Amino acid sequence: MVLVRSGRWAAAVLALAAAYYLGARLGLEFALVRGQVAPLWPSTGLALAAMLRFGVRLWPGALLGSLAANAPLGPSPLAVLVIAAGAAAAPAVSVYLLRRAAFRTDLARLRDVVALVLLGAMAGMAVSATVGITTLTTAGALPGDQVLTAWSVWWAGDATGVLVFAPPLLVLFNARQQTTQWAKATALVTGTLALSTAVAAGQLPWLFVIFPMVIWSAWRLGLAVVSACLVIATTGTTIAAALGAGPFAGQDLLNRMVLLQSFNGALVLTGLLLAAAAAEQRTAAALSERAGAELEARVTERTAMFTEAERVGRVGSWERDLATDAVTWSDQMFRLYGLVPRSRELDYRTVLSYVHPEDRDAIIASNDRALREHLDTELAHRVVWPDGTIRWLNRRASVVVDKSGVARKIVGTAQDITAARTAAAETRLLLESGTDAIVGFDADGEVTLVNDRAADLFGELTGQRIARALPDLDTGNPVQGAELTGRRPDGTEFPAEVTLRPLPEPDGTFGGTVAVVVARDITRRKEAESARRQLQDEHRRRQQALEINDNVIQGLAAALYALESGEADRAERTLRRTLDTARETMRNLLHNSTGIAPGDLVRRQPAELAPPAPPAAEAQPAAPVTAVIADDSREVRFALRALLESLPGITVVGEVADGVEAVRVAGDRQPDAMLLDLAMPVMDGLEALPLILAASPGTKVIVVSGYGRDQVAEQALRLGATAYVEKGGSTRLLANLLADLFSEIGRARTESPPAPVADDHPGLDQQAELAVTCAHELRTPITALTSITELLLTQSDRLPSATVHKLLGTTARSLRQMDRLVQDLADAGRLLSGGLELLLEPTDLGELARTVLGELGELSGDHPIELRAEPGVVAGVDPFRIRQILVNLLGNAAKFSPAGSPIRLGIAVAGEHVEISVSDRGPGIPAEHRDRLFGKFERLGSTRSGTGLGLYLSKEIAKAHQGDLVLADGGPGGCTFVLSLPIVLGDRATARALES
């Protein structure tokens, strides 16, 4: 493709070079200065036309052609090269200037002709003349006294060549400008040739005889013909000037050049400018004619559309001449009156004869008013057709006045509204037959339509705002069956059921109604509903009273009789049954409630409210644990204080009776524990709980309430409570809970055991702790089994077989884990008492770690785990217990680390021990919490799930292996736990276990 383009360019350059050379040879035939400067140089016109049409990239053609033409003339090879360069630069400069001026090659505008003369000929050709004359003068080939004459001849010759030869070539390149009037064109060209020949031969001494031929060809036939005439005429005059013949006879060179260039310039400018002016005139005429035709077609089309619109819309137009009283109707107007279009001449009196007799006076009055006040009028009236049919028309009229303000005619339209009037009558009948109030209003909210029921309910509304009757109504939005407030004429308000519906289109029949409101007085219905609710409430209260009497009061009375009889055991059993029944009654009463939110439990009256009890006046010994009791019942506070004071190591530092005081005392005294009731005056416990924790972050809040767990326990724990205890339960459970939460209480109990209490179940504390531990350990496999079972029951038919197999494998592992935990209940009890039997066996710790990682893929899926284990590390351990430690440590690392952060698990031999380390990049553990890290039920303030037993159990298992679990000192952020185990334990039981 590149070679093809290069070949075409080379061919075009050679063609231009050849044409330039031939034009130069023709011009040199008339050379006047040194045989090298001619008054007409056709080559400039050829080069300029070619570059305008095909681009400036053809300049080498002009350079080669000039070199070939000037080489024999000298004066030196270098001078010839410089002259050729100027000859190539001149048309290139002209093209650049013309393109900057937005020049069009069709020369159909005057501005294009002027640009060709000023920029293409005069300005551009000054380059070649200046370069050529300067080169000849520098080479000594031109005397100094001939420089001005030679420059003028050179410049004039190049400029004339542009004006004479560029236009016809541009015409040839533009096929649209070729003439079709060949006879006239031939005659004009022939006449011009004859006159130019006569002038060149000296037979005609008058140059001006050529002008009529050029003017006629330019004006009548355009640029295509006049350009040919200009070539012929300027060639003839140039020959005459060169020969000194005709009008140039007897004149020196300078005068001949001045006369020749003046004549040729005037002739060329006249022809080109006239041709451009004629072209512009013809273009304007064509545009005007085309615009007229388009306008006529558009008027015809619009007239047809207007006529069709009148017919479809049943709208006619009319006009009344006030001077003659003649009336003009459109075709549709005739149809509206039941007449054949254009069937008769009309005047004002004839038109009135078609109007219903009862409406004629109204039309006459409307016209008189319009003429008197020059106002537009509108009137609905009836007309009577020739066959007796009565139709309704809506008539509009406007007065047309002249400049002096005198009315000249009335124009207007009429529309058939018979169907609308009939529909309005039917609508009115329907409105009046309804039992609900119906009100219509316009876009401004002004009432346009009311029925009788609306008038009875709201009074007279027409012309008033809809807000007067329904002040709460939003007129911009449709509503269905909304309960709003209505207002009667006397200003009293009543409940109303309101429906608002917008109309699809504004209804002109009722003054532009845009929406309709249907309202119904529901006062009686509301009264009936209120009476029904009162009956239901009374019935419910009677049922509740009966239930409380049967289930609570009777039980309390029985307990009271038992106490009076000295039967304390029976009284206690009766009270416990009564308390359980009361709780069940409360659950039943709250069963259908939507839930209890903070603030719902604020009492209007306190339960035997007493002011907060001040601290005892006697100085008490400092205790490790301080507590505050918050309950509005004096008896409950007394019982709780008695319980707490019976526990060594704890001191009650305050009692409060409402939530506000609880927040204040928590901030002032910063207690270690607070027993918080929920139902209290001023502020209930759910509201006070987050404020207490904010005022005293270190306080452990134990909620003690009579509301069942189903109602508020989960919400209280979510708000930050440490535990939830139901009122009336065993006080021993509350005491054990406090002992588990605070190790100081446990130590005090060990040092100073409380007085023995008769109990049929010794060791209940250890059993309770064991139950808590088992629940903690069983939670993970039970949760997994529940999720997998539900998934298999609901999705098994859509799960891939590989997924089902994997789920069943996980189920088997969880079942084995639960079975082992159940079998080890006795061992767990021994663990809490300080001893544990282990099933030791040689275990590859690296393989055990890989197995654990495979089972914990879901738990640590968001954390890449790096395992660095020395090969062949075997130790005598209980693999099940070590697996428990690894699961706990890895689970804590994943739980407390940012998502995506890595976890490192390392196994390495250190002397006679093997160290298993787990490192994470979590927030780390503050130094003040490290001494409590491995305690029971310790979560160190964390709000994440867990009971705080994991690290306690892990450390006890490590100790049972004669090893240890410690928190190693790490860098900033994160923490590292190190489990240290002996490779071989030294006792005989271990040796026998390893041998077996």
DRENMISE-440041 format. One record per residue (C-alpha): x, y, z negated. Coordinates in pm, whole numbers, padded with zeros to 5 digits, always signed. Each point is the difference from the previous one (the first is absolute). Layout:
XYZ;...
//
This chain:
+00000+00000+00000;+00289+00237-00082;+00163-00076+00336;-00325+00069+00183;-00039+00337-00174;+00362+00089+00073;-00045-00094+00366;-00310+00217+00033;+00175+00292-00164;+00302-00034+00228;-00226-00012+00307;-00187+00312-00113;+00329+00184-00065;+00133-00088+00347;-00329+00105+00163;+00012+00337-00175;+00367+00039+00096;-00082-00065+00364;-00297+00240-00004;+00208+00265-00175;+00277-00034+00258;-00243+00035+00293;-00165+00304-00159;+00342+00153-00062;+00104-00056+00362;-00321+00173+00109;+00070+00296-00227;+00361+00030+00111;-00122+00060+00354;-00107+00344-00123;+00300+00071-00226;+00082+00370-00024;+00294+00010-00245;+00320-00198+00069;-00207-00259+00182;-00100-00139-00338;-00270+00235-00143;-00339-00011+00175;-00318+00205-00057;-00213-00320-00006;+00116-00313-00179;-00264-00280+00036;+00201-00242-00218;-00092+00181-00325;-00369-00050+00068;+00058-00368+00083;+00202-00061-00320;-00246+00187-00226;-00303-00188+00138;+00177-00336-00035;+00104+00070-00361;-00347+00122-00093;-00153-00315+00142;+00259-00267-00095;+00196+00157-00285;+00321+00194-00058;+00195-00327+00005;+00028+00045+00384;+00242+00293-00039;+00294-00212+00135;-00180+00002+00337;+00015+00381+00014;+00366-00014-00106;+00095-00250+00273;-00198+00182+00269;+00164+00333-00087;+00346-00159+00000;-00060-00146+00345;-00128+00330+00141;+00269+00228-00150;+00303-00228+00032;+00088+00118+00356;-00045+00364-00104;+00250+00012-00288;+00163+00201-00123;+00146-00285-00215;-00110-00340-00130;-00032+00137-00354;-00201+00298+00118;-00228-00227+00202;-00057-00219-00311;-00088+00304-00214;-00238+00134+00267;-00167-00343+00022;-00037-00011-00379;-00174+00338+00003;-00226-00117+00286;-00104-00306-00211;-00041+00202-00323;-00231+00264+00151;-00303-00229+00072;+00060-00185-00330;-00022+00333-00190;-00312+00093+00196;-00167-00330-00090;+00081+00052-00368;-00145+00355+00001;-00313-00107+00189;-00073-00287-00237;+00038+00230-00296;-00266+00219+00161;-00243-00296+00044;+00032+00021+00379;-00241-00214+00208;+00121-00121+00340;-00339+00037+00171;+00042+00384-00008;-00376+00032-00057;+00042+00279-00256;+00138+00351+00039;+00224-00054-00300;+00166-00296+00178;+00081+00213+00307;+00136+00280-00218;+00212-00252-00195;+00138-00144+00328;+00097+00348+00122;+00149+00135-00323;+00148-00310-00157;+00049-00249+00281;+00123+00241+00273;+00130+00322-00152;+00141-00120-00336;+00114-00350+00091;+00167+00090+00331;+00206+00272-00166;+00210-00286-00140;+00111-00136+00339;+00060+00350+00148;+00206+00113-00299;+00208-00321-00010;+00060+00002+00380;+00096+00368+00038;+00221-00011-00310;+00181-00307+00137;+00059+00158+00343;+00122+00324-00155;+00235-00183-00237;+00140-00207+00286;+00068+00320+00199;-00234-00105+00281;-00234+00299-00044;+00111+00367-00007;-00109+00198-00300;-00201+00255+00201;-00228-00281+00131;-00081-00160-00338;-00334+00176-00055;-00117-00054+00357;+00108-00363-00001;-00168-00067-00340;-00329+00155+00115;+00003-00207+00321;+00081-00321-00193;-00260+00062-00270;-00267+00110+00246;+00066-00301+00221;-00026-00248-00287;-00312+00171-00143;-00169+00011+00340;+00083-00366+00053;-00181-00079-00329;-00307+00211+00084;-00024-00120+00361;+00089-00369-00016;-00095-00112-00357;-00380+00063+00036;-00053-00211+00316;+00201-00286-00153;-00207+00019-00317;-00312-00012+00218;+00129-00314+00167;+00061-00157-00343;-00357+00087-00105;-00242-00176+00235;-00304+00181-00148;+00110+00333+00151;+00015-00117+00359;-00256+00181+00216;-00292-00160+00183;-00067+00291+00235;+00252-00106+00261;-00132+00214+00286;+00028+00325-00193;+00332-00104-00145;+00141-00081+00345;-00117+00332+00141;+00153+00202-00283;+00331-00189+00006;+00020+00036+00379;-00074+00372-00016;+00263+00050-00268;+00254-00193+00207;-00071+00212+00310;+00034+00329-00186;+00318-00114-00183;+00155-00113+00333;-00078+00335+00156;+00161+00185-00292;+00311-00223+00007;+00035+00056+00379;-00024+00373-00044;-00323+00023+00198;-00198+00143-00298;+00162+00282-00195;-00269-00012-00271;+00034-00239-00291;-00339+00074-00156;-00188-00179+00278;+00072-00328-00184;-00185+00106-00317;-00358-00058+00126;+00077-00361+00089;+00155-00066-00343;-00282+00177-00191;-00273-00183+00192;+00162-00344-00049;+00059+00066-00374;-00356+00119-00070;-00193-00247+00210;+00213-00314+00011;+00216+00018-00310;+00357-00090-00086;+00030-00300+00233;-00033+00215+00313;+00151+00328-00118;+00321-00173-00111;+00054-00127+00356;-00070+00347+00141;+00249+00153-00245;+00275-00243+00111;-00056+00093+00362;-00025+00376-00061;+00306+00030-00225;+00208-00217+00233;-00089+00224+00295;+00081+00322-00183;+00326-00144-00130;+00106-00093+00356;-00086+00350+00116;+00204+00154-00283;+00296-00224+00072;-00008+00088+00373;-00074+00369-00060;-00303-00026+00225;-00345+00153-00015;-00054+00223-00301;+00358-00074-00121;+00173+00134+00314;+00259+00273-00049;+00030-00040-00387;+00302-00091-00207;+00018-00317-00210;-00112+00155-00329;-00307+00167+00152;-00095-00316+00185;+00023-00201-00327;-00207+00254-00191;-00270+00006+00270;+00001-00379+00042;-00023-00078-00371;-00264+00266-00057;-00217-00132+00281;+00048-00368-00086;-00063+00066-00372;-00315+00198+00067;-00126-00257+00250;+00067-00297-00230;-00147+00169-00308;-00308+00105+00193;-00061-00350+00133;+00065-00185-00325;-00193+00241-00224;-00301+00008+00232;+00000-00378+00025;+00011-00030-00382;-00274+00260-00045;-00220-00175+00255;+00062-00333-00171;-00098+00143-00338;-00315+00151+00151;-00096-00327+00164;+00065-00185-00326;-00210+00246-00199;-00280-00026+00253;+00009-00378-00014;-00006+00004-00380;-00286+00247-00002;-00196-00208+00247;+00063-00318-00196;-00097+00172-00327;-00319+00128+00161;-00090-00345+00121;+00071-00149-00343;-00207+00272-00168;-00290-00058+00235;+00015-00374-00062;+00014+00057-00373;-00298+00238+00006;-00198-00251+00202;+00094-00277-00242;-00084+00209-00306;-00332+00105+00152;-00088-00363+00059;+00109-00088-00354;-00206+00286-00145;-00306-00110+00197;+00045-00357-00119;+00054+00118-00359;-00326+00198+00018;-00183-00307+00125;+00145-00238-00260;-00032+00244-00290;-00344+00116+00114;+00124+00359-00012;-00097+00261+00261;+00126+00352+00063;-00202+00306+00104;+00043+00368+00083;-00249+00292+00005;+00072+00317+00197;-00147+00286-00202;-00021+00233+00300;-00212-00231+00217;-00131-00238-00271;+00112-00288+00226;+00098-00320-00180;+00260-00249+00126;+00003-00360-00127;+00247-00282+00034;-00125-00332+00136;-00016-00147-00350;-00206+00296-00119;-00269-00089+00254;+00002-00357-00131;-00040+00119-00361;-00324+00172+00106;-00120-00304+00193;+00058+00163+00342;+00186-00105+00313;+00340+00179+00021;-00012+00320+00216;-00364-00059+00089;-00114+00358-00054;+00102+00361-00064;-00017+00106-00363;-00056+00319-00197;-00040+00074-00367;-00380-00012+00007;+00002-00338+00178;+00240-00146-00255;-00225+00111-00287;-00291-00181+00161;+00181-00333-00055;+00049+00069-00373;-00249-00140-00250;-00261+00270-00072;+00076-00009-00373;+00372+00071+00059;-00016+00275+00266;-00017+00287-00251;+00304-00136-00179;+00203-00008+00324;-00108+00356+00092;+00093+00125-00348;+00337-00180+00016;+00081+00158+00340;-00106+00349-00116;+00220-00031-00308;+00297-00116+00208;-00041+00296+00239;-00046+00247-00283;+00292-00115-00218;+00221-00167+00264;+00018-00315-00213;+00014-00367+00091;-00323-00183-00082;-00103-00364-00045;-00354-00134-00008;-00167-00341+00010;-00326+00002+00201;-00228-00229+00196;-00062-00013+00375;-00289-00156+00187;+00082-00205+00309;-00231+00003+00302;-00131-00346-00103;-00083+00127-00351;+00301-00150-00178;+00127+00213-00289;+00375+00017-00056;+00216+00184-00254;+00288+00224+00120;+00268+00178-00198;+00058+00333+00179;+00312+00216-00036;+00035+00347+00157;+00268+00270+00029;-00027+00356+00138;+00251+00116+00266;+00069+00378+00001;+00200+00219+00238;+00284+00236-00085;-00247+00272-00100;-00173-00233-00247;-00317-00048+00204;-00146-00350+00001;+00003-00147+00350;-00105-00361-00046;-00066-00278-00250;+00172-00338+00035;-00046-00313-00202;-00050-00373-00026;-00278-00238-00101;+00027-00353-00141;-00265-00267-00034;-00038-00077-00373;-00323-00197+00019;+00161-00322-00128;+00170+00183-00287;-00326+00170-00103;-00181-00332+00006;+00276-00166-00203;-00005+00291-00247;-00371-00044-00053;+00047-00372-00058;+00293+00069-00232;-00204+00247-00201;-00275-00263-00038;+00254-00252-00125;+00152+00253-00241;-00331+00086-00156;-00101-00367-00038;+00309-00089-00209;+00005-00020-00380;+00359+00129-00031;+00116+00359+00028;+00161+00066+00341;+00210+00312+00058;+00191+00097+00316;+00272+00265+00015;+00224+00164+00263;+00378+00029+00027;+00004+00287-00253;-00192-00203-00260;-00322+00197+00053;-00322-00197-00029;-00186-00031+00331;-00247-00280-00073;-00201-00114-00304;-00297-00230-00042;-00283+00042-00249;+00162-00231-00256;+00319+00209+00008;-00202+00318-00047;-00174-00154-00303;+00330-00119-00149;+00232+00294+00075;-00237+00284+00084;+00030+00218+00311;+00342-00074+00158;-00025+00107+00365;+00268+00260+00072;+00180-00064-00331;+00319-00192-00075;-00026-00375-00059;+00220+00054-00307;-00298+00170-00171;-00179-00338-00016;+00300-00236-00020;+00299+00193-00147;+00233-00304-00008;-00062-00111+00360;+00306-00012+00231;-00155+00091+00336;+00312-00099+00192;-00011-00373-00084;-00284-00250+00048;-00118-00183-00314;-00231-00294-00064;-00202-00030-00321;+00219+00237-00205;-00128+00118-00338;+00018+00380-00012;-00165+00279-00195;-00306+00167+00154;-00142+00339-00096;-00371+00082-00016;-00146+00345+00082;-00006+00091-00373;+00372-00082-00033;-00038-00327-00189;+00223-00284+00115;-00086-00363+00066;+00184-00312+00122;-00038-00058+00374;+00098-00284+00232;+00135+00166+00317;+00082-00127+00349;+00161+00236+00253;+00025-00085+00369;+00141+00233+00271;-00192+00016+00329;+00183-00118+00316;-00067+00339+00164;-00134+00327-00148;-00378+00015+00044;-00105+00333+00149;-00367-00076-00066;+00047+00069-00370;+00243+00289+00018;+00329-00189+00051;-00042-00273-00263;+00327-00193-00031;-00077-00235-00292;-00295-00134-00199;-00016-00071-00374;-00245-00248-00150;-00044+00053-00376;-00204-00192-00257;-00079+00100-00359;+00123-00293-00214;-00082+00151-00339;-00249-00275-00088;+00235-00271+00122;+00284+00136-00214;-00229+00016-00302;-00106-00363+00059;+00364-00108+00034;+00092+00182-00320;-00286-00166-00188;+00102-00341+00134;+00361+00054-00109;-00115+00104-00347;-00207-00317-00033;+00295-00208+00118;+00235+00173-00245;-00241-00053-00289;-00038-00365+00092;+00377-00042+00025;+00055+00167-00337;-00260-00229-00163;+00174-00303+00151;+00340+00122-00122;-00141+00069-00347;-00147-00350-00015;+00326-00154+00120;+00205+00195-00258;-00246-00090-00274;+00003-00370+00089;+00372-00035+00067;+00168+00256-00226;-00221+00125-00283;-00124-00349-00088;+00357-00130-00004;+00123+00289-00217;-00288-00058-00241;+00083-00371-00022;+00367+00082-00069;-00105+00249-00268;-00217-00264-00171;+00288-00247+00014;+00236+00250-00164;-00252+00075-00274;-00024-00377-00060;+00379-00028-00024;+00032-00211+00316;+00293+00187+00157;+00082-00269+00256;-00354-00013+00131;-00013+00382+00008;+00325+00011+00201;-00128-00257+00251;-00327+00190+00035;+00179+00330+00054;+00223-00150+00268;-00300-00146+00183;-00175+00336-00028;+00305+00180+00139;+00019-00239+00296;-00371+00048+00065;+00038+00379-00017;+00281-00015+00255;-00211-00214+00231;-00286+00247-00037;+00232+00287+00097;+00123-00191+00303;-00358-00059+00111;-00088+00367-00043;+00304+00108+00204;-00031-00278+00257;-00162+00216+00270;+00207+00313-00067;+00233+00134+00268;+00299+00002-00237;+00130+00213-00284;+00213+00301+00086;+00205+00226-00227;-00245+00230-00181;-00295-00242+00009;+00066-00118-00355;+00000+00341-00173;-00240-00026-00295;-00253+00277-00056;+00015-00075-00370;+00292-00175-00168;-00055-00331-00167;-00006+00125-00361;+00252+00264+00107;+00240+00104-00267;+00292+00240+00027;+00340-00158+00065;+00140-00146-00318;+00312+00184-00109;+00312-00202-00080;+00020-00139-00348;+00139+00242-00251;+00238-00254-00149;+00334-00029+00168;+00029-00326+00183;+00320-00179+00092;+00106+00052+00358;-00099-00283+00231;+00150-00095+00334;-00342+00017+00177;-00254+00284-00026;-00363-00025+00107;-00307+00226+00048;-00364-00118-00010;-00250+00177+00232;-00363-00103-00068;-00312+00200-00084;-00127-00264-00247;+00118+00048-00358;-00049-00369-00079;+00200-00115+00303;+00284+00237-00082;+00004-00132-00357;+00010-00362+00117;+00277+00067+00253;+00206+00194-00257;-00034-00288-00244;+00117-00242+00268;+00301+00210+00100;+00105+00071-00356;-00002-00375-00068;+00270-00044+00264;+00358+00062-00119;+00199+00244+00211;-00287+00223+00121;-00139+00326-00140;-00321+00183+00090;+00094+00366+00052;-00339+00134+00108;-00370-00060+00062;-00216+00192+00248;-00369-00017+00096;-00008+00130+00360;+00208-00006+00320;+00121+00361-00021;+00144-00052-00347;+00160-00325+00120;+00189+00189+00273;+00108+00272-00245;+00122-00243-00269;+00184-00210+00260;+00191+00306+00113;+00075+00118-00355;+00105-00331-00160;+00121-00209+00296;-00120-00332-00153;+00129-00336+00115;-00354-00141+00030;-00355+00131+00020;-00320-00202-00048;-00245+00185+00231;-00379-00034+00005;-00182+00083+00327;-00342+00139-00102;+00080+00321-00195;-00136+00354-00010;+00152+00301+00184;+00226-00220+00218;-00027-00376+00047;+00292-00241-00005;+00024-00043+00379;+00043+00376+00039;+00244+00027-00289;+00217-00300+00097;+00212+00161+00279;+00028+00323-00203;+00128-00194-00302;+00266-00172+00211;+00100+00336+00149;+00028+00159-00345;+00186-00298-00149;+00153-00220+00273;+00144-00251-00247;-00332-00080-00167;-00149-00344+00064;-00378+00047+00018;-00215-00300-00104;-00363+00053+00099;-00239-00136-00268;-00359+00023+00119;-00338-00167-00027;-00047+00015+00381;+00063-00337+00159;+00299-00072+00217;-00219-00022+00308;-00084+00370-00026;+00311+00196-00095;+00298-00227-00076;+00144+00007+00352;-00048+00376+00030;+00165+00066-00338;+00304-00210+00095;+00021+00175+00337;+00008+00337-00178;+00303-00113-00203;-00129-00186-00305;+00240-00261-00135;-00276-00241-00103;-00375-00027-00045;-00167-00152-00310;-00373-00040-00057;-00136+00122-00332;-00116-00271-00233;+00261-00251+00112;+00248-00175-00224;+00218+00251-00183;+00280-00258+00015;+00010+00034+00380;+00045+00378-00033;+00270-00051-00261;+00183-00251+00220;-00025+00237+00296;+00162+00279-00203;+00272-00238-00119;+00075-00106+00358;+00012+00362+00119;+00226+00120-00281;+00288-00222-00108;+00036+00205-00321;-00333-00133-00120;+00109-00355+00079;+00321+00038-00201;-00181+00152-00290;-00243-00288+00000;+00289-00245-00005;+00167+00180-00287;-00318+00061-00202;-00263-00255+00097;-00356+00096-00082;-00200-00176-00264;-00111-00346+00107;-00346-00015+00145;-00213-00309+00013;-00013-00108+00362;-00092-00325+00162;+00240+00059+00288;+00356+00064-00115;+00242+00124+00257;-00268+00195+00186;+00248+00281+00081;+00234-00238+00187;-00296-00155+00184;-00119+00344+00111;+00345+00093+00126;+00027-00337+00174;-00333+00061+00176;+00121+00338+00119;+00323-00152+00128;-00180-00280+00185;-00238+00248+00160;+00298+00205+00117;+00175-00302+00151;-00314-00144+00161;-00113+00324+00163;+00226-00028+00307;-00088-00359+00107;-00370+00051-00077;-00007+00317+00213;+00177-00179+00284;-00236-00299-00017;-00307+00227-00003;+00114+00200+00302;+00100-00308+00200;-00324-00184-00082;-00216+00297+00104;+00202+00038+00320;-00033-00369+00090;-00373-00001-00076;-00075+00304+00219;+00267-00010+00270;+00116-00363+00038;-00168-00048+00338;+00185+00303+00141;+00344-00054-00155;+00281-00172+00192;+00092-00346-00126;+00350+00117-00093;-00147+00276-00220;-00238-00245-00168;+00292-00239-00067;+00200+00282-00155;-00293+00108-00219;-00048-00360-00121;+00370-00020-00083;-00026+00317-00207;-00308-00144-00173;+00194-00316-00091;+00286+00200-00146;-00238+00212-00209;-00179-00310-00129;+00333-00158-00099;+00095+00316-00182;-00331+00007-00191;+00035-00370-00087;+00348+00058-00139;-00120+00298-00202;-00287-00196-00150;+00234-00287-00091;+00241+00245-00162;-00253+00172-00230;+00163-00165-00300;+00345+00116+00119;-00135+00354+00038;-00121-00011-00363;+00346-00110-00109;+00151+00284+00206;-00200+00254-00200;+00116-00165-00323;+00365+00004+00108;+00067-00335+00170;-00060-00154+00341;+00075-00342+00148;+00144+00012+00350;+00015-00263+00275;+00359+00048+00110;+00134-00140+00323;+00293+00076+00231;-00132+00276+00225;+00155+00171+00302;-00079+00360-00092;+00054+00122+00358;-00260-00243+00135;-00236+00092-00284;+00036+00369+00086;-00072-00067+00368;-00311-00200-00093;-00125+00285-00219;+00058+00254+00278;-00196-00219+00241;-00292-00013-00244;+00013+00378-00065;-00014+00109+00364;-00333+00178-00058;+00110+00169-00323;+00320+00148+00139;-00113+00046+00360;+00062+00376-00016;+00352-00044-00138;+00291-00171+00179;+00166-00237-00249;+00374-00062+00028;+00111-00334-00148;+00370-00028-00086;+00058-00346-00151;+00324-00185-00042;-00036-00347+00152;-00036-00305-00220;-00089+00177-00329;-00162-00279-00206;-00109+00039-00362;-00195-00208-00251;-00321+00201-00030;-00377-00040+00002;-00070+00103+00368;-00364+00077-00073;+00091+00246-00278;+00282+00161+00201;-00245+00037+00288;-00232+00184-00245;+00278+00248-00081;+00087+00058+00368;-00363+00053+00096;-00044+00251-00280;+00319+00195+00077;-00059+00011+00377;-00366+00094-00048;+00096+00290-00230;+00265+00118+00249;-00250+00000+00287;-00268+00164-00213;+00208+00295-00125;+00215+00068+00311;-00090+00228+00293;-00143-00184+00300;+00272-00114+00240;+00285+00021-00253;+00219-00314-00022;+00021-00240-00295;+00324-00190-00069;+00005-00348-00156;+00346-00124-00092;+00127-00333-00140;+00363-00024-00113;+00210-00207-00244;+00162+00194-00285;+00219-00236-00207;-00222-00266-00162;-00316+00191+00083;-00191+00075+00315;-00146+00349+00040;-00316+00064+00200;-00052+00373+00068;-00303+00183+00146;+00055+00363+00108;-00252+00254+00133;-00012+00370+00091;-00297+00096-00213;-00022+00289-00249;+00202-00186-00262;-00074-00029-00375;+00061+00301-00230;+00248-00057-00280;-00261+00070-00270;-00210-00296+00120;+00271-00263+00033;-00028-00122-00359;-00369-00084+00063;+00060-00152+00342;-00031-00367-00100;-00280+00039-00257;-00342-00159+00027;-00271+00200+00179;+00249+00272+00091;-00066+00186+00327;+00200+00311-00095;-00276+00237+00106;-00045-00154+00345;-00347+00021+00156;+00064-00298+00225;-00161-00339-00050;+00145-00246-00256;-00028-00082-00367;+00360+00064-00101;+00082-00366-00076;+00218-00084+00302;+00339+00120-00127;-00076-00126-00352;-00063-00353+00128;+00299+00014+00236;+00238+00099-00277;-00132-00273-00234;+00043-00261+00275;+00357+00121+00057;+00072-00028-00373;-00144-00354-00001;+00264-00085+00265;+00270+00143-00233;+00028+00291+00244;-00124+00355+00007;-00185+00253+00216;+00129+00358-00019;-00037+00331+00181;+00340+00082+00144;+00137+00353+00023;-00044+00115+00361;+00052+00310+00203;-00249+00283+00046;-00346-00133+00088;-00120-00358-00009;+00085-00269-00250;+00175-00338-00008;-00109-00295-00217;+00261-00272-00063;-00101-00354-00105;+00295-00181-00153;-00021-00384-00028;+00261-00255-00109;+00098-00237+00275;-00003-00301-00243;-00170+00015-00341;+00191-00157-00285;-00258-00195-00195;-00057-00374+00033;-00355+00032+00117;+00120+00202+00293;+00271-00250+00079;-00251-00288-00004;-00232+00204+00222;+00280+00067+00248;+00106-00369+00000;-00354-00115+00070;
//
